[in-house]
Amino acid sequence: MLDSIHPGRQGKLRSNLSGELEYHSFLPSRLQDCLPLALDEGTRRAISDCRGILGEMQGMARFIPNVGMYLTMYVRKEALLSSQIEGTQCTFDDVLDPSLAENASRDLEDVVRYVEATEHAVELLDEIPLCTRMLRQVHRVLLEGVRGSDKHPGELRTSQNWVGATGRTLSQAAYVPPNVDDMNEALSDLEVFLNEETSLDPIVKAALAHYQFETIHPFLDGNGRIGRLLITLSLMNDGILELPVLYPSYELKRRRSTYYEWLMRVREAGDYEGWVGFFCDCLLRSAADARDSMRALAELHASSERLILSSMKRGSANALRLLELLEGNPIVDVNFVASRLGLSASGANSLIGSMTHLGLLVQRDSSRKRYRIFSYEPYLRILRSGDEPL
């Protein structure tokens, strides 16, 4: 595949070692040297539309009750979708189901760690610049103690890696990222690009930053997930997002093959404009789904609240407390509800029964008489969109 890479604005191949050990790695150009871009009208329109939707979501987030609960769900959804691009097979319900916590699969553990890595990254944005040091800290959280923990979590690679089918060797690789020296230089250039003041639209900047990070491939594992998290962090760093109210992997997952093809096409032919066009279309569709979901969740909250107040005169106070709990934990059991709301087991059981009668809660396995699990189905139906494993 490397013979399809031709030197150009995107970079060139670098010869490494000699004799039988010789191989070629890719030396990417500085992103600053690839500008300006000649974006077509369709791409510019997608950027404008995407900016409009993101602005709308920012406004909605300021006025929606319990928006923090929704943001938690969005972070979990992005963690799931991004992990599914890498082959993870669990679903959104798996991530939320408390009955799976004790016997978590490796796939589920990967998603949980991605959630923790995202939350850590958002916290770090208030403390340090968006830089390699930050990404290393986030990478450590992502991989430590789970699959990939033997790939030096939090450490940049000190050896040559490559991309290709399982069992392929370096000489058979589909893509060979920069050697270690070139990698370090490219990361330094990327840091500057991420933080310098520029007239470049932040959405275009996020597109280019994601491409460049994936091309540099600085870790032995987890590059794809960290690179997709970088999209959100870049948008937040540039003030387009105040909160992670977006799951950019939604459309990238749906178009995974084309997504990978576009990344490779830039390396081969320097078609940054085509990549940015594809990225912006994906981000627009993801943003539209996130906006529509937020709107639907807000409407569901209002309608559920009205239903509770009109149907449960005496128990409405506790039912409203349970509704708030469900928006952060839409799959619950009696003991969890009792503990979190300070109720007796019988009180929690009665409250759950009332919410089930209203159609807000559904017992997940109707054959079980003990250790029953209930889900806030109207809420989950909204959030499940696009969560099917590949």
NULUMGU-265316 format. One record per residue (C-alpha): x, y, z; residue in one letter; residue number from 1. Coordinates in steps of 0.25 Angstrom, whole numbers, plus 5000, padded with zeros to 4 digits. Layout:
BEGIN
X;Y;Z;A;NUM
...
//
This chain:
BEGIN
5000;5000;5000;M;1
5012;5010;5003;L;2
5015;5010;4988;D;3
5001;5018;4986;S;4
5007;5029;4994;I;5
5013;5040;4985;H;6
5021;5052;4991;P;7
5013;5065;4991;G;8
5007;5075;5000;R;9
5003;5064;5010;Q;10
5017;5059;5012;G;11
5026;5048;5007;K;12
5032;5035;5010;L;13
5044;5034;5019;R;14
5055;5023;5017;S;15
5059;5016;5030;N;16
5070;5006;5033;L;17
5077;4999;5021;S;18
5079;4986;5014;G;19
5069;4975;5017;E;20
5064;4983;5029;L;21
5060;4996;5021;E;22
5046;5001;5021;Y;23
5039;5014;5018;H;24
5030;5022;5028;S;25
5022;5034;5025;F;26
5027;5048;5028;L;27
5014;5057;5029;P;28
5015;5072;5025;S;29
5012;5082;5036;R;30
4998;5086;5035;L;31
5001;5100;5035;Q;32
5008;5098;5022;D;33
4996;5092;5015;C;34
4988;5104;5017;L;35
4980;5111;5011;P;36
4970;5101;5007;L;37
4961;5102;4995;A;38
4948;5097;5001;L;39
4936;5096;4992;D;40
4922;5102;4994;E;41
4916;5089;5000;G;42
4927;5088;5010;T;43
4925;5103;5014;R;44
4910;5101;5015;R;45
4912;5089;5024;A;46
4922;5097;5033;I;47
4912;5108;5034;S;48
4900;5099;5037;D;49
4908;5091;5047;C;50
4912;5104;5055;R;51
4897;5108;5055;G;52
4893;5094;5061;I;53
4905;5094;5071;L;54
4901;5109;5075;G;55
4886;5104;5077;E;56
4891;5093;5086;M;57
4899;5102;5094;Q;58
4887;5110;5096;G;59
4878;5098;5100;M;60
4888;5093;5110;A;61
4887;5106;5118;R;62
4872;5105;5120;F;63
4869;5090;5121;I;64
4867;5084;5135;P;65
4877;5074;5139;N;66
4886;5076;5127;V;67
4898;5070;5134;G;68
4890;5057;5134;M;69
4888;5058;5118;Y;70
4903;5061;5117;L;71
4907;5049;5124;T;72
4899;5041;5115;M;73
4905;5048;5103;Y;74
4919;5045;5108;V;75
4915;5030;5110;R;76
4909;5029;5096;K;77
4922;5035;5089;E;78
4930;5026;5097;A;79
4922;5014;5092;L;80
4921;5018;5078;L;81
4936;5022;5077;S;82
4939;5008;5083;S;83
4930;5001;5074;Q;84
4938;5007;5062;I;85
4950;4999;5068;E;86
4941;4986;5069;G;87
4935;4987;5082;T;88
4922;4979;5082;Q;89
4914;4984;5094;C;90
4902;4993;5093;T;91
4897;5005;5100;F;92
4888;4997;5110;D;93
4901;4989;5114;D;94
4908;5001;5118;V;95
4897;5005;5127;L;96
4892;4992;5133;D;97
4896;4991;5147;P;98
4894;4976;5147;S;99
4906;4975;5137;L;100
4916;4982;5146;A;101
4921;4970;5154;E;102
4923;4962;5142;N;103
4927;4973;5132;A;104
4933;4968;5118;S;105
4946;4973;5113;R;106
4938;4981;5103;D;107
4929;4988;5114;L;108
4942;4991;5122;E;109
4948;4998;5110;D;110
4935;5007;5109;V;111
4935;5010;5123;V;112
4950;5014;5123;R;113
4947;5023;5111;Y;114
4936;5030;5119;V;115
4946;5032;5130;E;116
4957;5037;5120;A;117
4947;5047;5114;T;118
4943;5053;5127;E;119
4957;5054;5131;H;120
4961;5061;5118;A;121
4949;5071;5120;V;122
4955;5074;5134;E;123
4969;5076;5129;L;124
4965;5086;5119;L;125
4962;5096;5130;D;126
4976;5093;5136;E;127
4986;5091;5124;I;128
4987;5094;5109;P;129
4982;5084;5099;L;130
4996;5078;5097;C;131
5003;5064;5096;T;132
5005;5064;5112;R;133
4990;5065;5113;M;134
4987;5054;5103;L;135
4997;5045;5110;R;136
4990;5047;5123;Q;137
4976;5043;5116;V;138
4983;5032;5109;H;139
4987;5026;5123;R;140
4973;5027;5128;V;141
4968;5020;5115;L;142
4977;5008;5115;L;143
4982;5006;5129;E;144
4976;4993;5135;G;145
4969;4988;5123;V;146
4971;4983;5109;R;147
4983;4990;5104;G;148
4990;4992;5117;S;149
5002;4985;5112;D;150
5004;4996;5102;K;151
5010;5006;5111;H;152
4998;5014;5115;P;153
5001;5029;5116;G;154
5015;5027;5108;E;155
5018;5031;5094;L;156
5023;5020;5086;R;157
5038;5018;5085;T;158
5038;5008;5074;S;159
5032;5007;5060;Q;160
5018;5003;5059;N;161
5009;5001;5046;W;162
4995;4999;5042;V;163
4990;4986;5035;G;164
4982;4974;5036;A;165
4985;4964;5048;T;166
4997;4956;5045;G;167
5003;4966;5035;R;168
5018;4970;5037;T;169
5024;4984;5035;L;170
5027;4981;5021;S;171
5013;4977;5018;Q;172
5007;4989;5025;A;173
4996;4997;5019;A;174
5001;5009;5026;Y;175
5014;5012;5033;V;176
5013;5024;5042;P;177
5025;5034;5045;P;178
5038;5028;5051;N;179
5040;5032;5065;V;180
5048;5045;5062;D;181
5038;5049;5052;D;182
5027;5046;5061;M;183
5032;5055;5072;N;184
5034;5067;5063;E;185
5020;5065;5057;A;186
5014;5065;5070;L;187
5021;5078;5074;S;188
5016;5084;5061;D;189
5002;5079;5064;L;190
5002;5085;5078;E;191
5005;5099;5072;V;192
4994;5097;5062;F;193
4984;5093;5072;L;194
4987;5106;5081;N;195
4991;5117;5072;E;196
4982;5128;5068;E;197
4977;5126;5054;T;198
4966;5131;5044;S;199
4963;5116;5041;L;200
4949;5111;5045;D;201
4950;5103;5058;P;202
4942;5092;5051;I;203
4952;5091;5039;V;204
4963;5092;5050;K;205
4957;5080;5057;A;206
4956;5072;5044;A;207
4971;5074;5041;L;208
4976;5072;5055;A;209
4968;5058;5055;H;210
4975;5054;5042;Y;211
4988;5059;5047;Q;212
4987;5051;5060;F;213
4983;5038;5053;E;214
4994;5040;5043;T;215
5005;5042;5054;I;216
4999;5030;5062;H;217
5008;5033;5074;P;218
5003;5022;5083;F;219
5004;5007;5082;L;220
4989;5005;5084;D;221
4977;5014;5086;G;222
4981;5024;5075;N;223
4967;5024;5069;G;224
4959;5026;5081;R;225
4969;5038;5086;I;226
4968;5044;5072;G;227
4953;5044;5072;R;228
4953;5050;5086;L;229
4962;5061;5081;L;230
4951;5065;5072;I;231
4942;5069;5084;T;232
4954;5075;5091;L;233
4959;5083;5080;S;234
4945;5089;5078;L;235
4944;5092;5093;M;236
4958;5098;5093;N;237
4954;5108;5082;D;238
4941;5111;5089;G;239
4931;5105;5079;I;240
4926;5096;5090;L;241
4925;5099;5105;E;242
4921;5085;5109;L;243
4923;5072;5102;P;244
4909;5072;5096;V;245
4913;5064;5084;L;246
4916;5050;5080;Y;247
4925;5052;5067;P;248
4927;5037;5065;S;249
4912;5035;5062;Y;250
4913;5037;5047;E;251
4928;5033;5046;L;252
4924;5019;5051;K;253
4912;5018;5041;R;254
4922;5021;5030;R;255
4934;5014;5036;R;256
4940;5009;5023;S;257
4939;5022;5016;T;258
4945;5029;5028;Y;259
4957;5021;5028;Y;260
4958;5022;5013;E;261
4958;5037;5014;W;262
4969;5037;5024;L;263
4978;5029;5015;M;264
4974;5037;5003;R;265
4980;5050;5009;V;266
4993;5042;5012;R;267
4993;5037;4997;E;268
4989;5050;4990;A;269
4988;5061;4999;G;270
4973;5063;4997;D;271
4971;5071;5010;Y;272
4959;5078;5004;E;273
4952;5065;5001;G;274
4955;5060;5015;W;275
4950;5073;5021;V;276
4937;5072;5013;G;277
4935;5058;5018;F;278
4938;5061;5032;F;279
4928;5073;5032;C;280
4917;5065;5026;D;281
4919;5055;5037;C;282
4920;5065;5048;L;283
4907;5072;5043;L;284
4899;5059;5043;R;285
4905;5055;5057;S;286
4901;5069;5062;A;287
4887;5069;5057;A;288
4885;5055;5063;D;289
4890;5061;5077;A;290
4882;5073;5076;R;291
4869;5065;5072;D;292
4872;5056;5084;S;293
4874;5067;5094;M;294
4861;5073;5089;R;295
4854;5060;5090;A;296
4860;5057;5104;L;297
4855;5071;5109;A;298
4841;5069;5104;E;299
4841;5055;5110;L;300
4845;5061;5124;H;301
4834;5071;5123;A;302
4823;5061;5118;S;303
4828;5051;5129;S;304
4827;5062;5140;E;305
4813;5066;5135;R;306
4809;5051;5135;L;307
4814;5049;5150;I;308
4808;5062;5155;L;309
4794;5059;5149;S;310
4794;5044;5153;S;311
4801;5043;5166;M;312
4796;5053;5176;K;313
4801;5047;5188;R;314
4814;5041;5183;G;315
4818;5051;5173;S;316
4830;5057;5181;A;317
4837;5044;5182;N;318
4833;5041;5168;A;319
4839;5054;5163;L;320
4852;5050;5170;R;321
4852;5037;5164;L;322
4850;5043;5150;L;323
4863;5052;5153;E;324
4870;5039;5157;L;325
4866;5032;5144;L;326
4871;5043;5135;E;327
4885;5039;5140;G;328
4883;5025;5143;N;329
4872;5020;5133;P;330
4874;5005;5137;I;331
4871;5002;5152;V;332
4867;4992;5162;D;333
4859;4993;5176;V;334
4872;4994;5184;N;335
4878;5005;5176;F;336
4866;5013;5177;V;337
4864;5011;5191;A;338
4879;5015;5194;S;339
4879;5027;5186;R;340
4866;5033;5190;L;341
4867;5029;5205;G;342
4854;5020;5204;L;343
4851;5006;5210;S;344
4852;4995;5201;A;345
4836;4994;5201;S;346
4835;5009;5198;G;347
4845;5008;5187;A;348
4837;4996;5181;N;349
4824;5003;5182;S;350
4829;5015;5175;L;351
4835;5007;5164;I;352
4822;5000;5163;G;353
4815;5013;5161;S;354
4825;5018;5151;M;355
4823;5005;5143;T;356
4808;5006;5143;H;357
4810;5020;5137;L;358
4818;5013;5126;G;359
4831;5021;5130;L;360
4838;5009;5135;L;361
4838;4995;5129;V;362
4843;4982;5136;Q;363
4854;4977;5127;R;364
4852;4962;5130;D;365
4837;4960;5133;S;366
4839;4945;5137;S;367
4848;4949;5149;R;368
4841;4951;5163;K;369
4854;4955;5170;R;370
4865;4964;5167;Y;371
4857;4971;5156;R;372
4863;4981;5147;I;373
4855;4993;5142;F;374
4858;5003;5131;S;375
4853;5016;5127;Y;376
4849;5012;5113;E;377
4844;5025;5107;P;378
4858;5031;5110;Y;379
4866;5020;5105;L;380
4859;5019;5092;R;381
4864;5033;5089;I;382
4878;5030;5093;L;383
4879;5016;5087;R;384
4880;5023;5073;S;385
4892;5017;5065;G;386
4897;5008;5076;D;387
4897;4995;5069;E;388
4910;4988;5068;P;389
4917;4987;5055;L;390
//
